[in-house]
């Protein structure tokens, strides 16, 4: 399976997103967007394991060149059991490995990075976020497989961020240390 170094070098002219280092899941990010973020309560069989998930489907534009972009629906997710992180799910058809059936492309980064990037350039690593004139936000994603630039409307991401603060307030995030260590160890095996 060949990997593509950038978003413009695809043989069939389809744009692609670099593969995330976060494991993908089964999630359809191509559903029609809702006006407001959707809060879902996920219940396990045990009484103690209740999780609140905030999903917000937004319109994003994957930039192909200075004059060309492709529009797609992106699901932005916040979960109270992972309170420091925000996840973005991009449609599988834009993944680098989509020729093999590909999975949804999932990127995870800190909620504080998203908050900072709405007002000023933020991020030094694989995810960089910055506002641009016209009330838009640019999210740049890079990995060893390639890079992508996705443009969102500022209001959509602000609405999501505000709703996430209703689930877990800013500065109120609590981390379960044992769970975090278990997750890290799970990812390395």
Buried (B, 14 or more C-beta within 10 A) or exposed (E): EEEBEEBEEBEEEBBBBBBBEBEBEEBEBBEEEEEEBEBEEEEEEEEEEEEBBBBBBBEBBBBBEEEEBBEBBBBBBBBBBBBBBBBBBBBBBBBBBBBEEBBBBBBBBBBBBBBBBBEEEBBEEBBBBBBEEEEBBBBBBBBEBBBBBBBBBBEBBBBBBEBBBEBBEEEEBEEEEEEEEEEEEEEEE
